[in-house]
Structure formats: C-alpha cells, structure tokens
C-alpha cells in the first residue's frame, strides 16, 4: 500500500479559512469589549473603584516585574 501524499490547500481554501478566522476574531473582540464594559458599569454602579482594585489585588497575583524594571531605569 502506498501512502497518499496530502495535497496543499488551494488559494480559495486558504482565503475561506482566513475569512473564518477573521470573523471569529471579530466575535471574540466584541465579547471582550462587552465584558469590559459590564465590569466598568458595575464598578460605577457600586461607586467603589478603590475597594474593587484592592479586592483584585488580594484575589489575583499581579505580575508587575516589568513595572519594577521601568521604575529602576
């Protein structure tokens, strides 16, 4: 039995795949923007931005190594 060599995709197939990737990227960008907007509105609704930032600092480990390097220079 001979192994069948896979053929390269055609330009039309590549363009179709790129179009689908772009549409998916736009959908993700839209979802991220909407989620950021919801978080911002919630913070404004609660009127406790500083408290929310402190809460995030305690819950999330923030990697500020780049910030420390920038302050040293």
DRENTIBA-129565 format. One record per atom (N, C-alpha, C): residue in one letter; x, y, z. Coordinates in nm, 4 decimals. Example, Ala and Ser with C-alpha at 12.3 -4.5 7.8 and 13.67 -1.06 7.14 Angstrom:
2
['A', [1.3190, -0.5690, 0.7800]]
['A', [1.2300, -0.4500, 0.7800]]
['A', [1.3200, -0.3300, 0.7800]]
['S', [1.2850, -0.2250, 0.7080]]
['S', [1.3670, -0.1060, 0.7140]]
['S', [1.2900, 0.0030, 0.7870]]
***
This chain:
73
['X', [0.0828, -0.1185, 0.0000]]
['X', [0.0000, 0.0000, 0.0000]]
['X', [0.0874, 0.1251, 0.0000]]
['X', [0.0597, 0.2114, -0.0882]]
['X', [0.1326, 0.3371, -0.0960]]
['X', [0.0639, 0.4408, -0.0087]]
['X', [0.1454, 0.5226, 0.0514]]
['X', [0.0914, 0.6303, 0.1352]]
['X', [0.0550, 0.7469, 0.0446]]
['X', [-0.0687, 0.7916, 0.0576]]
['X', [-0.1149, 0.9018, -0.0258]]
['X', [-0.0638, 1.0340, 0.0319]]
['X', [0.0039, 1.1092, -0.0499]]
['X', [0.0580, 1.2382, -0.0085]]
['X', [-0.0542, 1.3411, -0.0035]]
['X', [-0.0582, 1.4182, 0.1059]]
['X', [-0.1614, 1.5210, 0.1186]]
['X', [-0.1296, 1.6363, 0.0248]]
['X', [-0.2322, 1.6827, -0.0419]]
['X', [-0.2134, 1.7952, -0.1326]]
['X', [-0.2205, 1.9263, -0.0547]]
['X', [-0.1553, 2.0258, -0.1074]]
['X', [-0.1573, 2.1574, -0.0448]]
['X', [-0.2945, 2.2212, -0.0648]]
['X', [-0.3375, 2.3031, 0.0313]]
['X', [-0.4676, 2.3703, 0.0137]]
['X', [-0.4598, 2.4725, -0.0996]]
['X', [-0.5705, 2.4899, -0.1653]]
['X', [-0.5761, 2.5867, -0.2746]]
['X', [-0.5899, 2.7274, -0.2179]]
['X', [-0.5680, 2.8244, -0.3027]]
['X', [-0.5797, 2.9641, -0.2613]]
['X', [-0.7221, 2.9940, -0.2145]]
['X', [-0.8201, 2.9367, -0.2822]]
['X', [-0.9602, 2.9575, -0.2442]]
['X', [-0.9855, 2.9022, -0.1036]]
['X', [-0.9312, 2.7852, -0.0723]]
['X', [-0.9479, 2.7263, 0.0608]]
['X', [-0.8785, 2.8111, 0.1671]]
['X', [-0.7591, 2.8596, 0.1361]]
['X', [-0.6861, 2.9456, 0.2296]]
['X', [-0.7619, 3.0754, 0.2566]]
['X', [-0.8177, 3.1343, 0.1535]]
['X', [-0.8942, 3.2581, 0.1707]]
['X', [-1.0186, 3.2333, 0.2555]]
['X', [-1.0826, 3.1191, 0.2353]]
['X', [-1.2009, 3.0842, 0.3138]]
['X', [-1.1637, 3.0677, 0.4613]]
['X', [-1.0544, 2.9988, 0.4879]]
['X', [-1.0091, 2.9778, 0.6258]]
['X', [-0.9729, 3.1111, 0.6907]]
['X', [-0.9024, 3.1973, 0.6185]]
['X', [-0.8654, 3.3289, 0.6721]]
['X', [-0.9896, 3.4118, 0.7029]]
['X', [-1.0892, 3.4044, 0.6168]]
['X', [-1.2139, 3.4775, 0.6413]]
['X', [-1.2830, 3.4289, 0.7671]]
['X', [-1.2855, 3.2975, 0.7866]]
['X', [-1.3484, 3.2417, 0.9068]]
['X', [-1.2718, 3.2818, 1.0323]]
['X', [-1.1390, 3.2816, 1.0237]]
['X', [-1.0571, 3.3242, 1.1382]]
['X', [-1.0839, 3.4700, 1.1716]]
['X', [-1.0946, 3.5540, 1.0708]]
['X', [-1.1206, 3.6964, 1.0936]]
['X', [-1.2575, 3.7184, 1.1570]]
['X', [-1.3581, 3.6422, 1.1115]]
['X', [-1.4915, 3.6556, 1.1704]]
['X', [-1.4900, 3.6114, 1.3163]]
['X', [-1.4191, 3.5036, 1.3458]]
['X', [-1.4101, 3.4553, 1.4831]]
['X', [-1.3353, 3.5560, 1.5706]]
['X', [-1.2301, 3.6156, 1.5159]]
['X', [-1.1538, 3.7165, 1.5893]]
['X', [-1.2419, 3.8379, 1.6203]]
['X', [-1.3214, 3.8818, 1.5259]]
['X', [-1.4115, 3.9950, 1.5488]]
['X', [-1.5141, 3.9626, 1.6565]]
['X', [-1.5656, 3.8392, 1.6553]]
['X', [-1.6628, 3.7990, 1.7566]]
['X', [-1.5988, 3.7991, 1.8954]]
['X', [-1.4762, 3.7483, 1.9055]]
['X', [-1.4056, 3.7486, 2.0338]]
['X', [-1.3775, 3.8903, 2.0821]]
['X', [-1.3361, 3.9775, 1.9898]]
['X', [-1.3094, 4.1169, 2.0253]]
['X', [-1.4362, 4.1835, 2.0778]]
['X', [-1.5473, 4.1552, 2.0142]]
['X', [-1.6750, 4.2108, 2.0575]]
['X', [-1.7127, 4.1616, 2.1972]]
['X', [-1.6955, 4.0325, 2.2228]]
['X', [-1.7267, 3.9779, 2.3548]]
['X', [-1.6369, 4.0375, 2.4629]]
['X', [-1.5097, 4.0523, 2.4339]]
['X', [-1.4165, 4.1105, 2.5312]]
['X', [-1.4547, 4.2549, 2.5616]]
['X', [-1.4885, 4.3313, 2.4583]]
['X', [-1.5290, 4.4703, 2.4773]]
['X', [-1.6548, 4.4790, 2.5622]]
['X', [-1.7517, 4.3932, 2.5333]]
['X', [-1.8757, 4.3937, 2.6103]]
['X', [-1.8514, 4.3548, 2.7559]]
['X', [-1.7663, 4.2564, 2.7793]]
['X', [-1.7361, 4.2157, 2.9164]]
['X', [-1.6653, 4.3272, 2.9925]]
['X', [-1.5738, 4.3964, 2.9279]]
['X', [-1.5051, 4.5082, 2.9928]]
['X', [-1.6043, 4.6190, 3.0252]]
['X', [-1.6980, 4.6439, 2.9359]]
['X', [-1.7990, 4.7472, 2.9582]]
['X', [-1.8881, 4.7110, 3.0777]]
['X', [-1.9251, 4.5837, 3.0892]]
['X', [-2.0088, 4.5394, 3.2011]]
['X', [-1.9343, 4.5578, 3.3332]]
['X', [-1.8075, 4.5215, 3.3370]]
['X', [-1.7290, 4.5383, 3.4595]]
['X', [-1.7187, 4.6860, 3.4954]]
['X', [-1.6923, 4.7709, 3.3979]]
['X', [-1.6834, 4.9153, 3.4234]]
['X', [-1.8151, 4.9708, 3.4770]]
['X', [-1.9254, 4.9293, 3.4167]]
['X', [-2.0559, 4.9773, 3.4628]]
['X', [-2.0859, 4.9290, 3.6049]]
['X', [-2.0478, 4.8067, 3.6359]]
['X', [-2.0710, 4.7545, 3.7704]]
['X', [-1.9897, 4.8325, 3.8739]]
['X', [-1.8663, 4.8643, 3.8399]]
['X', [-1.7820, 4.9409, 3.9318]]
['X', [-1.8421, 5.0797, 3.9544]]
['X', [-1.8898, 5.1417, 3.8469]]
['X', [-1.9528, 5.2733, 3.8616]]
['X', [-2.0818, 5.2634, 3.9419]]
['X', [-2.1562, 5.1574, 3.9241]]
['X', [-2.2814, 5.1369, 3.9971]]
['X', [-2.2539, 5.1241, 4.1467]]
['X', [-2.1506, 5.0487, 4.1813]]
['X', [-2.1177, 5.0286, 4.3223]]
['X', [-2.0417, 5.1478, 4.3815]]
['X', [-1.9855, 5.2334, 4.2968]]
['X', [-1.9088, 5.3514, 4.3380]]
['X', [-1.7990, 5.3152, 4.4374]]
['X', [-1.7306, 5.2036, 4.4103]]
['X', [-1.6249, 5.1570, 4.4995]]
['X', [-1.5068, 5.1053, 4.4172]]
['X', [-1.4497, 5.1932, 4.3358]]
['X', [-1.3390, 5.1542, 4.2489]]
['X', [-1.2178, 5.1106, 4.3302]]
['X', [-1.1821, 5.1873, 4.4332]]
['X', [-1.0643, 5.1543, 4.5131]]
['X', [-1.0817, 5.0203, 4.5851]]
['X', [-1.2001, 4.9960, 4.6368]]
['X', [-1.2272, 4.8690, 4.7030]]
['X', [-1.2186, 4.7521, 4.6072]]
['X', [-1.2665, 4.7727, 4.4848]]
['X', [-1.2609, 4.6677, 4.3843]]
['X', [-1.1169, 4.6380, 4.3459]]
['X', [-1.0348, 4.7412, 4.3319]]
['X', [-0.8939, 4.7217, 4.2977]]
['X', [-0.8220, 4.6463, 4.4095]]
['X', [-0.8491, 4.6808, 4.5334]]
['X', [-0.7888, 4.6098, 4.6460]]
['X', [-0.8338, 4.4635, 4.6484]]
['X', [-0.9611, 4.4400, 4.6188]]
['X', [-1.0132, 4.3036, 4.6129]]
['X', [-0.9392, 4.2232, 4.5052]]
['X', [-0.9179, 4.2835, 4.3883]]
['X', [-0.8475, 4.2147, 4.2812]]
['X', [-0.7029, 4.1850, 4.3201]]
['X', [-0.6401, 4.2788, 4.3899]]
['X', [-0.5015, 4.2562, 4.4317]]
['X', [-0.4909, 4.1387, 4.5277]]
['X', [-0.5909, 4.1220, 4.6137]]
['X', [-0.5863, 4.0103, 4.7084]]
['X', [-0.6209, 3.8783, 4.6398]]
['X', [-0.7075, 3.8805, 4.5405]]
['X', [-0.7506, 3.7577, 4.4739]]
['X', [-0.6575, 3.7140, 4.3612]]
['X', [-0.5972, 3.8077, 4.2924]]
['X', [-0.5143, 3.7767, 4.1769]]
['X', [-0.3693, 3.8112, 4.2055]]
['X', [-0.2826, 3.7253, 4.1606]]
['X', [-0.1399, 3.7546, 4.1735]]
['X', [-0.0993, 3.8369, 4.0523]]
['X', [-0.0673, 3.9619, 4.0757]]
['X', [-0.0359, 4.0537, 3.9672]]
['X', [0.1145, 4.0499, 3.9422]]
['X', [0.1521, 4.0330, 3.8166]]
['X', [0.2923, 4.0260, 3.7773]]
['X', [0.3360, 4.1651, 3.7319]]
['X', [0.3990, 4.2392, 3.8221]]
['X', [0.4431, 4.3754, 3.7915]]
['X', [0.5944, 4.3828, 3.7750]]
['X', [0.6563, 4.2772, 3.7278]]
['X', [0.8011, 4.2775, 3.7110]]
['X', [0.8450, 4.3823, 3.6098]]
['X', [0.7677, 4.3981, 3.5027]]
['X', [0.8016, 4.4978, 3.4016]]
['X', [0.7920, 4.6387, 3.4594]]
['X', [0.6947, 4.6619, 3.5456]]
['X', [0.6771, 4.7928, 3.6068]]
['X', [0.7957, 4.8258, 3.6969]]
['X', [0.8427, 4.7259, 3.7724]]
['X', [0.9568, 4.7487, 3.8613]]
['X', [1.0835, 4.7804, 3.7800]]
['X', [1.1027, 4.7122, 3.6671]]
['X', [1.2192, 4.7396, 3.5832]]
['X', [1.2121, 4.8807, 3.5253]]
['X', [1.0944, 4.9239, 3.4878]]
['X', [1.0780, 5.0572, 3.4299]]
['X', [1.1055, 5.1655, 3.5359]]
['X', [1.0645, 5.1407, 3.6598]]
['X', [1.0865, 5.2388, 3.7654]]
['X', [1.2354, 5.2486, 3.8012]]
['X', [1.3092, 5.1387, 3.7898]]
['X', [1.4526, 5.1399, 3.8194]]
['X', [1.5293, 5.2202, 3.7185]]
['X', [1.4867, 5.2167, 3.5924]]
['X', [1.5590, 5.2885, 3.4861]]
['X', [1.5212, 5.4304, 3.4895]]
***
